[in-house]
Amino acid sequence: MDKKTTAIIAFVIVVFGVYFSSLRYDSQTLAQIKKIDNETKQKQLTINEKSHDLEKKLQLVKSHETQNHKKTATISSSSNSHCVGADFVELFNEQSAEFEKILSTKHVNKMP
């Protein structure tokens, strides 16, 4: 073999080496992306489950609130002031606002 043929064979081997090296790198990158995607989906599932639980709790709180309002309408205002303190009402309002804030920011079912 002359030098020209040897140079062409060496060039082809180098090109294939670079090509296969890039394929290996791409497959490793793709595997990392899939792993991150699976982790993200799992986290999103957890977030959706927690937000669903919070929605249920908020609905329970709201139903109890409406029941309490119905009951207080039949009871005189003087007895009501002794049953429910201002601190309880403030705490309830803060909790309701916090639940609504959490629920309004969650519920992302599709990732980009």
C-alpha positions in Angstrom: 0.0 0.0 0.0 1.2 3.4 -0.8 1.1 6.5 1.5 -2.1 7.9 -0.1 -4.1 4.7 0.6 -2.8 4.5 4.1 -3.8 8.2 4.7 -7.3 7.6 3.4 -7.8 4.5 5.5 -6.5 6.4 8.6 -8.8 9.4 7.8 -11.8 7.0 7.5 -11.0 5.3 10.8 -10.7 8.7 12.5 -14.0 9.9 11.0 -15.8 6.7 12.2 -14.2 7.0 15.6 -15.5 10.6 15.9 -18.9 9.5 14.7 -19.2 6.6 17.1 -17.9 8.7 19.9 -20.6 11.3 19.3 -23.2 8.6 19.1 -22.1 7.3 22.5 -22.2 10.8 23.9 -25.7 11.4 22.5 -27.0 8.2 23.9 -25.6 9.1 27.4 -27.2 12.5 27.2 -30.5 11.0 26.1 -30.4 8.6 29.0 -29.8 11.5 31.4 -32.6 13.5 29.9 -35.0 10.5 30.2 -34.0 10.1 33.9 -34.6 13.8 34.6 -37.9 13.6 32.8 -39.0 10.6 34.9 -38.0 12.3 38.1 -39.9 15.4 37.1 -43.0 13.5 36.2 -42.8 11.7 39.6 -42.5 15.0 41.4 -45.4 16.4 39.5 -47.5 13.4 40.4 -46.7 14.0 44.0 -47.5 17.7 43.7 -50.9 16.8 42.0 -51.7 14.3 44.7 -50.9 16.7 47.5 -52.9 19.5 45.9 -55.8 17.2 45.4 -55.7 16.4 49.2 -55.5 20.1 49.9 -58.5 20.6 47.7 -60.5 18.0 49.7 -59.4 19.6 53.0 -60.4 23.1 51.7 -63.8 21.8 50.6 -64.3 20.3 54.1 -63.3 23.6 55.7 -65.7 25.5 53.4 -68.5 23.0 54.1 -67.9 23.4 57.8 -67.8 27.1 57.4 -71.2 27.1 55.7 -72.6 24.8 58.3 -71.3 27.1 61.0 -72.9 30.1 59.4 -76.2 28.4 59.1 -76.0 27.4 62.8 -75.0 30.9 63.9 -78.0 32.4 62.2 -80.3 30.5 64.7 -78.2 31.4 67.7 -78.2 34.8 69.3 -75.2 37.1 68.6 -74.3 37.2 72.3 -73.9 33.5 72.6 -72.0 33.4 69.3 -69.3 35.8 70.6 -68.6 33.3 73.3 -68.4 30.3 71.0 -66.0 31.5 68.3 -63.2 33.8 69.3 -61.6 36.4 67.0 -58.4 34.5 67.1 -60.1 31.4 65.7 -61.7 33.4 62.9 -58.4 35.1 62.0 -56.5 31.7 62.0 -59.3 30.2 59.9 -59.1 33.0 57.3 -55.3 32.7 57.2 -55.5 28.9 56.6 -58.1 29.3 54.0 -56.1 31.9 52.1 -53.0 29.7 52.4 -54.8 26.6 51.0 -56.3 28.7 48.1 -52.8 30.1 47.3 -51.3 26.6 47.2 -54.0 25.2 45.1 -54.0 28.1 42.6 -50.3 27.6 41.9 -50.2 23.8 41.5 -52.2 21.6 39.0 -49.7 21.5 36.2 -50.5 18.2 34.4 -48.3 18.6 31.4 -44.6 19.4 31.5 -43.0 21.4 28.6 
